[in-house]
Amino acid sequence: MRVEVDRDRCEGNAVCLGIAPDIFDLDENDYAVVKLDPVPEGQEELAEQSIAECPRAALTQK
């Protein structure tokens, strides 16, 4: 699976980073970035949880 960050929606709340620090990070502007593309099979559940819990719905599965 792949995850995409909508930079227009992301506020840098870092909820995704708290859930899945191996998958997500923050860039120099504090926007979420995906470190693993595609997301490894063993971490897909964490990616899906991050998508579901993003307060700005800035993450989508591709």
PDBQT receptor file of N, H, CA, C and O in Angstrom, charges set to zero:
ATOM      1  N   MET A   1       0.838  -1.174   0.000  1.00  0.00    +0.000 N 
ATOM      2  CA  MET A   1       0.000   0.000   0.000  1.00  0.00    +0.000 C 
ATOM      3  C   MET A   1       0.880   1.233   0.000  1.00  0.00    +0.000 C 
ATOM      4  O   MET A   1       2.030   1.196   0.436  1.00  0.00    +0.000 OA
ATOM      5  N   ARG A   2       0.332   2.301  -0.486  1.00  0.00    +0.000 N 
ATOM      6  H   ARG A   2      -0.602   2.330  -0.840  1.00  0.00    +0.000 HD
ATOM      7  CA  ARG A   2       1.023   3.592  -0.489  1.00  0.00    +0.000 C 
ATOM      8  C   ARG A   2       0.146   4.606   0.230  1.00  0.00    +0.000 C 
ATOM      9  O   ARG A   2      -1.081   4.520   0.193  1.00  0.00    +0.000 OA
ATOM     10  N   VAL A   3       0.788   5.568   0.883  1.00  0.00    +0.000 N 
ATOM     11  H   VAL A   3       1.785   5.638   0.913  1.00  0.00    +0.000 HD
ATOM     12  CA  VAL A   3       0.070   6.621   1.594  1.00  0.00    +0.000 C 
ATOM     13  C   VAL A   3       0.518   7.953   1.009  1.00  0.00    +0.000 C 
ATOM     14  O   VAL A   3       1.697   8.164   0.728  1.00  0.00    +0.000 OA
ATOM     15  N   GLU A   4      -0.451   8.842   0.835  1.00  0.00    +0.000 N 
ATOM     16  H   GLU A   4      -1.409   8.670   1.064  1.00  0.00    +0.000 HD
ATOM     17  CA  GLU A   4      -0.167  10.176   0.306  1.00  0.00    +0.000 C 
ATOM     18  C   GLU A   4      -0.570  11.219   1.338  1.00  0.00    +0.000 C 
ATOM     19  O   GLU A   4      -1.590  11.075   2.012  1.00  0.00    +0.000 OA
ATOM     20  N   VAL A   5       0.239  12.277   1.460  1.00  0.00    +0.000 N 
ATOM     21  H   VAL A   5       1.068  12.395   0.913  1.00  0.00    +0.000 HD
ATOM     22  CA  VAL A   5      -0.042  13.380   2.373  1.00  0.00    +0.000 C 
ATOM     23  C   VAL A   5      -0.530  14.565   1.552  1.00  0.00    +0.000 C 
ATOM     24  O   VAL A   5       0.146  15.000   0.619  1.00  0.00    +0.000 OA
ATOM     25  N   ASP A   6      -1.699  15.086   1.896  1.00  0.00    +0.000 N 
ATOM     26  H   ASP A   6      -2.248  14.733   2.654  1.00  0.00    +0.000 HD
ATOM     27  CA  ASP A   6      -2.216  16.298   1.271  1.00  0.00    +0.000 C 
ATOM     28  C   ASP A   6      -1.650  17.482   2.059  1.00  0.00    +0.000 C 
ATOM     29  O   ASP A   6      -2.109  17.784   3.160  1.00  0.00    +0.000 OA
ATOM     30  N   ARG A   7      -0.664  18.134   1.489  1.00  0.00    +0.000 N 
ATOM     31  H   ARG A   7      -0.290  17.888   0.595  1.00  0.00    +0.000 HD
ATOM     32  CA  ARG A   7       0.022  19.224   2.190  1.00  0.00    +0.000 C 
ATOM     33  C   ARG A   7      -0.882  20.436   2.408  1.00  0.00    +0.000 C 
ATOM     34  O   ARG A   7      -0.597  21.269   3.269  1.00  0.00    +0.000 OA
ATOM     35  N   ASP A   8      -1.953  20.545   1.651  1.00  0.00    +0.000 N 
ATOM     36  H   ASP A   8      -2.185  19.869   0.952  1.00  0.00    +0.000 HD
ATOM     37  CA  ASP A   8      -2.902  21.641   1.868  1.00  0.00    +0.000 C 
ATOM     38  C   ASP A   8      -3.749  21.406   3.113  1.00  0.00    +0.000 C 
ATOM     39  O   ASP A   8      -4.256  22.353   3.714  1.00  0.00    +0.000 OA
ATOM     40  N   ARG A   9      -3.899  20.148   3.495  1.00  0.00    +0.000 N 
ATOM     41  H   ARG A   9      -3.487  19.379   3.007  1.00  0.00    +0.000 HD
ATOM     42  CA  ARG A   9      -4.708  19.809   4.676  1.00  0.00    +0.000 C 
ATOM     43  C   ARG A   9      -3.861  19.593   5.937  1.00  0.00    +0.000 C 
ATOM     44  O   ARG A   9      -4.323  19.845   7.050  1.00  0.00    +0.000 OA
ATOM     45  N   CYS A  10      -2.635  19.131   5.760  1.00  0.00    +0.000 N 
ATOM     46  H   CYS A  10      -2.259  18.926   4.856  1.00  0.00    +0.000 HD
ATOM     47  CA  CYS A  10      -1.776  18.801   6.900  1.00  0.00    +0.000 C 
ATOM     48  C   CYS A  10      -1.462  20.051   7.717  1.00  0.00    +0.000 C 
ATOM     49  O   CYS A  10      -1.102  21.095   7.172  1.00  0.00    +0.000 OA
ATOM     50  N   GLU A  11      -1.607  19.923   9.032  1.00  0.00    +0.000 N 
ATOM     51  H   GLU A  11      -1.900  19.076   9.474  1.00  0.00    +0.000 HD
ATOM     52  CA  GLU A  11      -1.271  21.007   9.961  1.00  0.00    +0.000 C 
ATOM     53  C   GLU A  11      -0.053  20.673  10.805  1.00  0.00    +0.000 C 
ATOM     54  O   GLU A  11       0.341  21.470  11.657  1.00  0.00    +0.000 OA
ATOM     55  N   GLY A  12       0.547  19.517  10.588  1.00  0.00    +0.000 N 
ATOM     56  H   GLY A  12       0.227  18.869   9.897  1.00  0.00    +0.000 HD
ATOM     57  CA  GLY A  12       1.712  19.133  11.358  1.00  0.00    +0.000 C 
ATOM     58  C   GLY A  12       1.377  18.712  12.767  1.00  0.00    +0.000 C 
ATOM     59  O   GLY A  12       2.197  18.882  13.669  1.00  0.00    +0.000 OA
ATOM     60  N   ASN A  13       0.184  18.163  12.984  1.00  0.00    +0.000 N 
ATOM     61  H   ASN A  13      -0.482  18.026  12.251  1.00  0.00    +0.000 HD
ATOM     62  CA  ASN A  13      -0.209  17.702  14.313  1.00  0.00    +0.000 C 
ATOM     63  C   ASN A  13       0.594  16.493  14.774  1.00  0.00    +0.000 C 
ATOM     64  O   ASN A  13       0.671  16.213  15.970  1.00  0.00    +0.000 OA
ATOM     65  N   ALA A  14       1.186  15.785  13.835  1.00  0.00    +0.000 N 
ATOM     66  H   ALA A  14       1.123  16.012  12.863  1.00  0.00    +0.000 HD
ATOM     67  CA  ALA A  14       2.074  14.647  14.089  1.00  0.00    +0.000 C 
ATOM     68  C   ALA A  14       1.381  13.452  14.733  1.00  0.00    +0.000 C 
ATOM     69  O   ALA A  14       2.039  12.630  15.370  1.00  0.00    +0.000 OA
ATOM     70  N   VAL A  15       0.073  13.344  14.579  1.00  0.00    +0.000 N 
ATOM     71  H   VAL A  15      -0.461  14.013  14.062  1.00  0.00    +0.000 HD
ATOM     72  CA  VAL A  15      -0.641  12.168  15.071  1.00  0.00    +0.000 C 
ATOM     73  C   VAL A  15      -0.093  10.926  14.370  1.00  0.00    +0.000 C 
ATOM     74  O   VAL A  15       0.141   9.898  15.005  1.00  0.00    +0.000 OA
ATOM     75  N   CYS A  16       0.107  11.029  13.065  1.00  0.00    +0.000 N 
ATOM     76  H   CYS A  16      -0.083  11.865  12.549  1.00  0.00    +0.000 HD
ATOM     77  CA  CYS A  16       0.634   9.898  12.292  1.00  0.00    +0.000 C 
ATOM     78  C   CYS A  16       2.016   9.484  12.789  1.00  0.00    +0.000 C 
ATOM     79  O   CYS A  16       2.320   8.294  12.884  1.00  0.00    +0.000 OA
ATOM     80  N   LEU A  17       2.830  10.451  13.098  1.00  0.00    +0.000 N 
ATOM     81  H   LEU A  17       2.583  11.417  13.020  1.00  0.00    +0.000 HD
ATOM     82  CA  LEU A  17       4.177  10.176  13.604  1.00  0.00    +0.000 C 
ATOM     83  C   LEU A  17       4.106   9.468  14.953  1.00  0.00    +0.000 C 
ATOM     84  O   LEU A  17       4.909   8.576  15.225  1.00  0.00    +0.000 OA
ATOM     85  N   GLY A  18       3.170   9.850  15.785  1.00  0.00    +0.000 N 
ATOM     86  H   GLY A  18       2.518  10.575  15.563  1.00  0.00    +0.000 HD
ATOM     87  CA  GLY A  18       3.000   9.190  17.073  1.00  0.00    +0.000 C 
ATOM     88  C   GLY A  18       2.542   7.748  16.943  1.00  0.00    +0.000 C 
ATOM     89  O   GLY A  18       2.914   6.898  17.752  1.00  0.00    +0.000 OA
ATOM     90  N   ILE A  19       1.735   7.472  15.927  1.00  0.00    +0.000 N 
ATOM     91  H   ILE A  19       1.433   8.163  15.270  1.00  0.00    +0.000 HD
ATOM     92  CA  ILE A  19       1.221   6.117  15.706  1.00  0.00    +0.000 C 
ATOM     93  C   ILE A  19       2.247   5.252  14.990  1.00  0.00    +0.000 C 
ATOM     94  O   ILE A  19       2.457   4.095  15.352  1.00  0.00    +0.000 OA
ATOM     95  N   ALA A  20       2.885   5.822  13.970  1.00  0.00    +0.000 N 
ATOM     96  H   ALA A  20       2.714   6.763  13.675  1.00  0.00    +0.000 HD
ATOM     97  CA  ALA A  20       3.765   5.024  13.109  1.00  0.00    +0.000 C 
ATOM     98  C   ALA A  20       5.059   5.781  12.786  1.00  0.00    +0.000 C 
ATOM     99  O   ALA A  20       5.239   6.250  11.662  1.00  0.00    +0.000 OA
ATOM    100  N   PRO A  21       5.949   5.901  13.761  1.00  0.00    +0.000 N 
ATOM    101  CA  PRO A  21       7.180   6.667  13.535  1.00  0.00    +0.000 C 
ATOM    102  C   PRO A  21       8.127   6.061  12.501  1.00  0.00    +0.000 C 
ATOM    103  O   PRO A  21       8.997   6.755  11.975  1.00  0.00    +0.000 OA
ATOM    104  N   ASP A  22       7.963   4.776  12.210  1.00  0.00    +0.000 N 
ATOM    105  H   ASP A  22       7.256   4.213  12.637  1.00  0.00    +0.000 HD
ATOM    106  CA  ASP A  22       8.788   4.164  11.174  1.00  0.00    +0.000 C 
ATOM    107  C   ASP A  22       8.296   4.520   9.771  1.00  0.00    +0.000 C 
ATOM    108  O   ASP A  22       9.043   4.410   8.799  1.00  0.00    +0.000 OA
ATOM    109  N   ILE A  23       7.039   4.944   9.672  1.00  0.00    +0.000 N 
ATOM    110  H   ILE A  23       6.432   5.033  10.462  1.00  0.00    +0.000 HD
ATOM    111  CA  ILE A  23       6.438   5.258   8.375  1.00  0.00    +0.000 C 
ATOM    112  C   ILE A  23       6.456   6.757   8.096  1.00  0.00    +0.000 C 
ATOM    113  O   ILE A  23       6.691   7.174   6.962  1.00  0.00    +0.000 OA
ATOM    114  N   PHE A  24       6.207   7.568   9.123  1.00  0.00    +0.000 N 
ATOM    115  H   PHE A  24       6.016   7.230  10.045  1.00  0.00    +0.000 HD
ATOM    116  CA  PHE A  24       6.048   9.008   8.939  1.00  0.00    +0.000 C 
ATOM    117  C   PHE A  24       7.124   9.808   9.663  1.00  0.00    +0.000 C 
ATOM    118  O   PHE A  24       7.727   9.350  10.633  1.00  0.00    +0.000 OA
ATOM    119  N   ASP A  25       7.341  11.006   9.162  1.00  0.00    +0.000 N 
ATOM    120  H   ASP A  25       6.852  11.378   8.374  1.00  0.00    +0.000 HD
ATOM    121  CA  ASP A  25       8.239  11.965   9.796  1.00  0.00    +0.000 C 
ATOM    122  C   ASP A  25       7.684  13.347   9.484  1.00  0.00    +0.000 C 
ATOM    123  O   ASP A  25       6.722  13.476   8.727  1.00  0.00    +0.000 OA
ATOM    124  N   LEU A  26       8.283  14.371  10.059  1.00  0.00    +0.000 N 
ATOM    125  H   LEU A  26       9.065  14.266  10.673  1.00  0.00    +0.000 HD
ATOM    126  CA  LEU A  26       7.923  15.751   9.741  1.00  0.00    +0.000 C 
ATOM    127  C   LEU A  26       9.068  16.388   8.974  1.00  0.00    +0.000 C 
ATOM    128  O   LEU A  26      10.237  16.156   9.281  1.00  0.00    +0.000 OA
ATOM    129  N   ASP A  27       8.726  17.192   7.971  1.00  0.00    +0.000 N 
ATOM    130  H   ASP A  27       7.776  17.380   7.722  1.00  0.00    +0.000 HD
ATOM    131  CA  ASP A  27       9.771  17.882   7.213  1.00  0.00    +0.000 C 
ATOM    132  C   ASP A  27      10.161  19.175   7.923  1.00  0.00    +0.000 C 
ATOM    133  O   ASP A  27       9.701  19.437   9.034  1.00  0.00    +0.000 OA
ATOM    134  N   GLU A  28      10.995  19.971   7.295  1.00  0.00    +0.000 N 
ATOM    135  H   GLU A  28      11.369  19.758   6.392  1.00  0.00    +0.000 HD
ATOM    136  CA  GLU A  28      11.501  21.208   7.913  1.00  0.00    +0.000 C 
ATOM    137  C   GLU A  28      10.397  22.232   8.174  1.00  0.00    +0.000 C 
ATOM    138  O   GLU A  28      10.593  23.167   8.951  1.00  0.00    +0.000 OA
ATOM    139  N   ASN A  29       9.241  22.065   7.534  1.00  0.00    +0.000 N 
ATOM    140  H   ASN A  29       9.082  21.305   6.903  1.00  0.00    +0.000 HD
ATOM    141  CA  ASN A  29       8.100  22.959   7.755  1.00  0.00    +0.000 C 
ATOM    142  C   ASN A  29       7.051  22.330   8.659  1.00  0.00    +0.000 C 
ATOM    143  O   ASN A  29       5.944  22.854   8.788  1.00  0.00    +0.000 OA
ATOM    144  N   ASP A  30       7.395  21.211   9.282  1.00  0.00    +0.000 N 
ATOM    145  H   ASP A  30       8.294  20.786   9.177  1.00  0.00    +0.000 HD
ATOM    146  CA  ASP A  30       6.506  20.474  10.185  1.00  0.00    +0.000 C 
ATOM    147  C   ASP A  30       5.281  19.872   9.500  1.00  0.00    +0.000 C 
ATOM    148  O   ASP A  30       4.232  19.718  10.125  1.00  0.00    +0.000 OA
ATOM    149  N   TYR A  31       5.413  19.534   8.224  1.00  0.00    +0.000 N 
ATOM    150  H   TYR A  31       6.265  19.659   7.716  1.00  0.00    +0.000 HD
ATOM    151  CA  TYR A  31       4.381  18.791   7.521  1.00  0.00    +0.000 C 
ATOM    152  C   TYR A  31       4.767  17.319   7.512  1.00  0.00    +0.000 C 
ATOM    153  O   TYR A  31       5.948  16.974   7.458  1.00  0.00    +0.000 OA
ATOM    154  N   ALA A  32       3.767  16.465   7.564  1.00  0.00    +0.000 N 
ATOM    155  H   ALA A  32       2.808  16.745   7.607  1.00  0.00    +0.000 HD
ATOM    156  CA  ALA A  32       4.027  15.032   7.527  1.00  0.00    +0.000 C 
ATOM    157  C   ALA A  32       4.602  14.624   6.175  1.00  0.00    +0.000 C 
ATOM    158  O   ALA A  32       4.214  15.144   5.129  1.00  0.00    +0.000 OA
ATOM    159  N   VAL A  33       5.526  13.691   6.226  1.00  0.00    +0.000 N 
ATOM    160  H   VAL A  33       5.841  13.268   7.075  1.00  0.00    +0.000 HD
ATOM    161  CA  VAL A  33       6.082  13.076   5.022  1.00  0.00    +0.000 C 
ATOM    162  C   VAL A  33       6.109  11.569   5.249  1.00  0.00    +0.000 C 
ATOM    163  O   VAL A  33       6.249  11.090   6.375  1.00  0.00    +0.000 OA
ATOM    164  N   VAL A  34       5.972  10.847   4.161  1.00  0.00    +0.000 N 
ATOM    165  H   VAL A  34       5.859  11.236   3.247  1.00  0.00    +0.000 HD
ATOM    166  CA  VAL A  34       6.001   9.383   4.206  1.00  0.00    +0.000 C 
ATOM    167  C   VAL A  34       7.434   8.930   3.977  1.00  0.00    +0.000 C 
ATOM    168  O   VAL A  34       8.032   9.248   2.950  1.00  0.00    +0.000 OA
ATOM    169  N   LYS A  35       7.985   8.188   4.930  1.00  0.00    +0.000 N 
ATOM    170  H   LYS A  35       7.499   7.929   5.765  1.00  0.00    +0.000 HD
ATOM    171  CA  LYS A  35       9.364   7.690   4.816  1.00  0.00    +0.000 C 
ATOM    172  C   LYS A  35       9.439   6.369   4.070  1.00  0.00    +0.000 C 
ATOM    173  O   LYS A  35      10.455   6.069   3.442  1.00  0.00    +0.000 OA
ATOM    174  N   LEU A  36       8.380   5.578   4.131  1.00  0.00    +0.000 N 
ATOM    175  H   LEU A  36       7.555   5.822   4.641  1.00  0.00    +0.000 HD
ATOM    176  CA  LEU A  36       8.385   4.250   3.507  1.00  0.00    +0.000 C 
ATOM    177  C   LEU A  36       7.325   4.201   2.414  1.00  0.00    +0.000 C 
ATOM    178  O   LEU A  36       6.128   4.250   2.698  1.00  0.00    +0.000 OA
ATOM    179  N   ASP A  37       7.760   4.105   1.183  1.00  0.00    +0.000 N 
ATOM    180  H   ASP A  37       8.732   4.065   0.952  1.00  0.00    +0.000 HD
ATOM    181  CA  ASP A  37       6.839   4.059   0.060  1.00  0.00    +0.000 C 
ATOM    182  C   ASP A  37       7.299   2.990  -0.914  1.00  0.00    +0.000 C 
ATOM    183  O   ASP A  37       8.289   3.187  -1.619  1.00  0.00    +0.000 OA
ATOM    184  N   PRO A  38       6.614   1.882  -0.967  1.00  0.00    +0.000 N 
ATOM    185  CA  PRO A  38       5.351   1.566  -0.313  1.00  0.00    +0.000 C 
ATOM    186  C   PRO A  38       5.546   1.164   1.152  1.00  0.00    +0.000 C 
ATOM    187  O   PRO A  38       6.647   0.832   1.591  1.00  0.00    +0.000 OA
ATOM    188  N   VAL A  39       4.447   1.209   1.876  1.00  0.00    +0.000 N 
ATOM    189  H   VAL A  39       3.553   1.479   1.519  1.00  0.00    +0.000 HD
ATOM    190  CA  VAL A  39       4.454   0.793   3.277  1.00  0.00    +0.000 C 
ATOM    191  C   VAL A  39       4.637  -0.723   3.311  1.00  0.00    +0.000 C 
ATOM    192  O   VAL A  39       3.917  -1.443   2.619  1.00  0.00    +0.000 OA
ATOM    193  N   PRO A  40       5.582  -1.215   4.102  1.00  0.00    +0.000 N 
ATOM    194  CA  PRO A  40       5.794  -2.661   4.187  1.00  0.00    +0.000 C 
ATOM    195  C   PRO A  40       4.544  -3.379   4.702  1.00  0.00    +0.000 C 
ATOM    196  O   PRO A  40       3.783  -2.836   5.502  1.00  0.00    +0.000 OA
ATOM    197  N   GLU A  41       4.356  -4.582   4.236  1.00  0.00    +0.000 N 
ATOM    198  H   GLU A  41       4.974  -5.024   3.586  1.00  0.00    +0.000 HD
ATOM    199  CA  GLU A  41       3.163  -5.367   4.574  1.00  0.00    +0.000 C 
ATOM    200  C   GLU A  41       2.928  -5.450   6.083  1.00  0.00    +0.000 C 
ATOM    201  O   GLU A  41       1.781  -5.376   6.523  1.00  0.00    +0.000 OA
ATOM    202  N   GLY A  42       3.954  -5.598   6.864  1.00  0.00    +0.000 N 
ATOM    203  H   GLY A  42       4.886  -5.659   6.506  1.00  0.00    +0.000 HD
ATOM    204  CA  GLY A  42       3.804  -5.730   8.314  1.00  0.00    +0.000 C 
ATOM    205  C   GLY A  42       3.424  -4.441   9.017  1.00  0.00    +0.000 C 
ATOM    206  O   GLY A  42       3.100  -4.466  10.204  1.00  0.00    +0.000 OA
ATOM    207  N   GLN A  43       3.454  -3.305   8.311  1.00  0.00    +0.000 N 
ATOM    208  H   GLN A  43       3.717  -3.285   7.346  1.00  0.00    +0.000 HD
ATOM    209  CA  GLN A  43       3.139  -2.021   8.935  1.00  0.00    +0.000 C 
ATOM    210  C   GLN A  43       1.884  -1.374   8.363  1.00  0.00    +0.000 C 
ATOM    211  O   GLN A  43       1.558  -0.235   8.699  1.00  0.00    +0.000 OA
ATOM    212  N   GLU A  44       1.182  -2.100   7.502  1.00  0.00    +0.000 N 
ATOM    213  H   GLU A  44       1.446  -3.025   7.230  1.00  0.00    +0.000 HD
ATOM    214  CA  GLU A  44      -0.009  -1.543   6.867  1.00  0.00    +0.000 C 
ATOM    215  C   GLU A  44      -1.096  -1.174   7.877  1.00  0.00    +0.000 C 
ATOM    216  O   GLU A  44      -1.790  -0.171   7.705  1.00  0.00    +0.000 OA
ATOM    217  N   GLU A  45      -1.245  -1.979   8.923  1.00  0.00    +0.000 N 
ATOM    218  H   GLU A  45      -0.682  -2.794   9.063  1.00  0.00    +0.000 HD
ATOM    219  CA  GLU A  45      -2.271  -1.689   9.931  1.00  0.00    +0.000 C 
ATOM    220  C   GLU A  45      -1.999  -0.350  10.619  1.00  0.00    +0.000 C 
ATOM    221  O   GLU A  45      -2.928   0.414  10.879  1.00  0.00    +0.000 OA
ATOM    222  N   LEU A  46      -0.729  -0.066  10.914  1.00  0.00    +0.000 N 
ATOM    223  H   LEU A  46       0.026  -0.687  10.702  1.00  0.00    +0.000 HD
ATOM    224  CA  LEU A  46      -0.378   1.223  11.528  1.00  0.00    +0.000 C 
ATOM    225  C   LEU A  46      -0.630   2.376  10.562  1.00  0.00    +0.000 C 
ATOM    226  O   LEU A  46      -1.068   3.449  10.974  1.00  0.00    +0.000 OA
ATOM    227  N   ALA A  47      -0.357   2.160   9.294  1.00  0.00    +0.000 N 
ATOM    228  H   ALA A  47      -0.001   1.288   8.959  1.00  0.00    +0.000 HD
ATOM    229  CA  ALA A  47      -0.628   3.198   8.292  1.00  0.00    +0.000 C 
ATOM    230  C   ALA A  47      -2.125   3.473   8.209  1.00  0.00    +0.000 C 
ATOM    231  O   ALA A  47      -2.546   4.628   8.142  1.00  0.00    +0.000 OA
ATOM    232  N   GLU A  48      -2.925   2.416   8.213  1.00  0.00    +0.000 N 
ATOM    233  H   GLU A  48      -2.583   1.478   8.268  1.00  0.00    +0.000 HD
ATOM    234  CA  GLU A  48      -4.379   2.574   8.160  1.00  0.00    +0.000 C 
ATOM    235  C   GLU A  48      -4.907   3.289   9.404  1.00  0.00    +0.000 C 
ATOM    236  O   GLU A  48      -5.829   4.099   9.310  1.00  0.00    +0.000 OA
ATOM    237  N   GLN A  49      -4.328   2.993  10.558  1.00  0.00    +0.000 N 
ATOM    238  H   GLN A  49      -3.579   2.334  10.633  1.00  0.00    +0.000 HD
ATOM    239  CA  GLN A  49      -4.730   3.676  11.791  1.00  0.00    +0.000 C 
ATOM    240  C   GLN A  49      -4.364   5.155  11.707  1.00  0.00    +0.000 C 
ATOM    241  O   GLN A  49      -5.138   6.008  12.140  1.00  0.00    +0.000 OA
ATOM    242  N   SER A  50      -3.204   5.462  11.161  1.00  0.00    +0.000 N 
ATOM    243  H   SER A  50      -2.575   4.769  10.809  1.00  0.00    +0.000 HD
ATOM    244  CA  SER A  50      -2.779   6.854  10.999  1.00  0.00    +0.000 C 
ATOM    245  C   SER A  50      -3.729   7.607  10.082  1.00  0.00    +0.000 C 
ATOM    246  O   SER A  50      -4.094   8.748  10.363  1.00  0.00    +0.000 OA
ATOM    247  N   ILE A  51      -4.128   6.975   8.990  1.00  0.00    +0.000 N 
ATOM    248  H   ILE A  51      -3.832   6.048   8.761  1.00  0.00    +0.000 HD
ATOM    249  CA  ILE A  51      -5.075   7.594   8.058  1.00  0.00    +0.000 C 
ATOM    250  C   ILE A  51      -6.399   7.883   8.771  1.00  0.00    +0.000 C 
ATOM    251  O   ILE A  51      -6.957   8.972   8.638  1.00  0.00    +0.000 OA
ATOM    252  N   ALA A  52      -6.889   6.910   9.520  1.00  0.00    +0.000 N 
ATOM    253  H   ALA A  52      -6.435   6.026   9.628  1.00  0.00    +0.000 HD
ATOM    254  CA  ALA A  52      -8.172   7.053  10.207  1.00  0.00    +0.000 C 
ATOM    255  C   ALA A  52      -8.142   8.118  11.294  1.00  0.00    +0.000 C 
ATOM    256  O   ALA A  52      -9.147   8.788  11.530  1.00  0.00    +0.000 OA
ATOM    257  N   GLU A  53      -6.999   8.282  11.960  1.00  0.00    +0.000 N 
ATOM    258  H   GLU A  53      -6.183   7.738  11.768  1.00  0.00    +0.000 HD
ATOM    259  CA  GLU A  53      -6.933   9.186  13.105  1.00  0.00    +0.000 C 
ATOM    260  C   GLU A  53      -6.376  10.572  12.778  1.00  0.00    +0.000 C 
ATOM    261  O   GLU A  53      -6.290  11.419  13.667  1.00  0.00    +0.000 OA
ATOM    262  N   CYS A  54      -6.001  10.818  11.538  1.00  0.00    +0.000 N 
ATOM    263  H   CYS A  54      -6.071  10.130  10.816  1.00  0.00    +0.000 HD
ATOM    264  CA  CYS A  54      -5.489  12.135  11.168  1.00  0.00    +0.000 C 
ATOM    265  C   CYS A  54      -6.590  13.179  11.395  1.00  0.00    +0.000 C 
ATOM    266  O   CYS A  54      -7.662  13.072  10.799  1.00  0.00    +0.000 OA
ATOM    267  N   PRO A  55      -6.346  14.181  12.240  1.00  0.00    +0.000 N 
ATOM    268  CA  PRO A  55      -7.391  15.146  12.572  1.00  0.00    +0.000 C 
ATOM    269  C   PRO A  55      -7.814  16.025  11.402  1.00  0.00    +0.000 C 
ATOM    270  O   PRO A  55      -8.900  16.603  11.440  1.00  0.00    +0.000 OA
ATOM    271  N   ARG A  56      -7.007  16.141  10.385  1.00  0.00    +0.000 N 
ATOM    272  H   ARG A  56      -6.124  15.671  10.354  1.00  0.00    +0.000 HD
ATOM    273  CA  ARG A  56      -7.323  16.973   9.222  1.00  0.00    +0.000 C 
ATOM    274  C   ARG A  56      -7.607  16.138   7.974  1.00  0.00    +0.000 C 
ATOM    275  O   ARG A  56      -7.756  16.691   6.884  1.00  0.00    +0.000 OA
ATOM    276  N   ALA A  57      -7.682  14.818   8.120  1.00  0.00    +0.000 N 
ATOM    277  H   ALA A  57      -7.560  14.369   9.005  1.00  0.00    +0.000 HD
ATOM    278  CA  ALA A  57      -7.913  13.921   6.987  1.00  0.00    +0.000 C 
ATOM    279  C   ALA A  57      -6.921  14.223   5.853  1.00  0.00    +0.000 C 
ATOM    280  O   ALA A  57      -7.293  14.271   4.681  1.00  0.00    +0.000 OA
ATOM    281  N   ALA A  58      -5.666  14.422   6.226  1.00  0.00    +0.000 N 
ATOM    282  H   ALA A  58      -5.364  14.382   7.179  1.00  0.00    +0.000 HD
ATOM    283  CA  ALA A  58      -4.633  14.770   5.256  1.00  0.00    +0.000 C 
ATOM    284  C   ALA A  58      -3.941  13.548   4.666  1.00  0.00    +0.000 C 
ATOM    285  O   ALA A  58      -3.131  13.680   3.748  1.00  0.00    +0.000 OA
ATOM    286  N   LEU A  59      -4.247  12.372   5.177  1.00  0.00    +0.000 N 
ATOM    287  H   LEU A  59      -4.905  12.265   5.922  1.00  0.00    +0.000 HD
ATOM    288  CA  LEU A  59      -3.613  11.153   4.687  1.00  0.00    +0.000 C 
ATOM    289  C   LEU A  59      -4.627  10.316   3.918  1.00  0.00    +0.000 C 
ATOM    290  O   LEU A  59      -5.768  10.144   4.348  1.00  0.00    +0.000 OA
ATOM    291  N   THR A  60      -4.194   9.803   2.782  1.00  0.00    +0.000 N 
ATOM    292  H   THR A  60      -3.267   9.943   2.432  1.00  0.00    +0.000 HD
ATOM    293  CA  THR A  60      -5.050   8.925   1.997  1.00  0.00    +0.000 C 
ATOM    294  C   THR A  60      -4.240   7.730   1.517  1.00  0.00    +0.000 C 
ATOM    295  O   THR A  60      -3.030   7.811   1.309  1.00  0.00    +0.000 OA
ATOM    296  N   GLN A  61      -4.937   6.638   1.351  1.00  0.00    +0.000 N 
ATOM    297  H   GLN A  61      -5.920   6.573   1.520  1.00  0.00    +0.000 HD
ATOM    298  CA  GLN A  61      -4.304   5.438   0.806  1.00  0.00    +0.000 C 
ATOM    299  C   GLN A  61      -4.398   5.482  -0.699  1.00  0.00    +0.000 C 
ATOM    300  O   GLN A  61      -5.452   5.776  -1.263  1.00  0.00    +0.000 OA
ATOM    301  N   LYS A  62      -3.261   5.179  -1.360  1.00  0.00    +0.000 N 
ATOM    302  H   LYS A  62      -2.405   4.939  -0.902  1.00  0.00    +0.000 HD
ATOM    303  CA  LYS A  62      -3.252   5.173  -2.828  1.00  0.00    +0.000 C 
ATOM    304  C   LYS A  62      -3.315   3.745  -3.305  1.00  0.00    +0.000 C 
ATOM    305  O   LYS A  62      -3.318   3.497  -4.511  1.00  0.00    +0.000 OA
TER     306      LYS A  62
